[in-house]
Amino acid sequence: MTKIEAIKKHGMSAKGRKELMRHLKGRELTMDEAVHARCYDCMSYYADGTVDCRAPECPLYPYMPFRTVKKAKKTLIRKTGVKEKHDKKPARATGKNKPASTSLRLF
């Protein structure tokens, strides 16, 4: 049985299925499509359902389509050792504070 036949027989209809099928047929994929196809393949075609793989050591885990673990909030540790939420947002540039434009010379 080929991999395409196995996917058709056992594979759940989920994100990554059509992408993996296209890859196996020799077509090009975008980076997102390739990640979804890899997760679909790694999770045995989601035969047990669309669940989180719980493999944070995988470099593709942050892009896993059914990930339930959210990124931890960034914290700022001061010299005192106390953790505080990092709530500061960068200041928005307004028309008054924009830097003067500079011209770019190619030659």
N, C-alpha and C positions, 0 to 999 in steps of 0.2 A: 504494500500500500504506500503510495507516495504521500508526501507531507500535505499536498493540496487535498487529496482524498480524505486524509485523516482530519483535516480542519473542517471539511464539508460534513463529515460523519459525526465528529465529536465536539467540534468547536462551537462555543456559544456565540450568538450574535452580540458582539460588543465592540467598543472602540478598539481598533487595532486589527480587527479581522480582515477587512477589505484591504488595508494597507499591507498586511503580511502576504495576502494572496497576490496583490500586485507585485510585491517584491519577488516572490517566488516565480512569477511569470516573466521576470526580467525587466520590469519597468522601474523608472527612477522614482524616488520618494523625497519629500522635503524632510528637513530635520525632525519636525514634530511628528510627521507620519512614521518616520523610522523609529522614533522612540516608542510610539504607541504600538507599532508592529513588534518591536523587541519585547515589550512588556506582555503583549498577548502571547507571544511564543514562550517566554519564560514562565508564565503563569499557566502553562499547559492548556492554552486556548480558553481560559476561564471556565473550564469544565465544572468547577465547583462553585461558580458564580463570580460576579464582579466584586471582588474583595481586595482590600489592601494587602500587598505582599509582605509588608512589615519588614522590609530589608533596607534600612537606612544606610547600610554600608555600600549599597549599590550606587554608582555615580549617576544613574538615571532616576533614582528614587524621587528626587524633587519634581520630576516631570511625569511621574506615574499617574495615569488618568483617574484611578480610583483610590488615591491616597487619602487616608483619613487623618493622619497625624499632620497637624499644621506646623508651620515654622514657629519656633520659639520667639517670643518678643525680644528684641535686642535690648540689652541692658547696659548701663554704663556703671562701671565700678570705680568709685572715687578712691582716693588714696586712703580713706578711712576704712575701705573694705565693704562699705554699704552699697548694696545694689539698688539702683533707681531706674525707673523706666526712662528710656531715651525718647522724650516727647518733642524735642526741639525740631522744628522744621526749618529748612533753609528760607531765607528772606526772599520774597518775590521781587523781581525787578519791575519797577514802574517806569513810566516814561521819563520821569525826572532823574532817575538814578542810572539810566542806561549809559554805558560807556560810549564815548565818541567813536564813530565807525572809522576804521582805518582802511586805506586802499591797499590792495594786494598787487604788487608788480610781478609779472611773470618773467620779465627780461631785465 
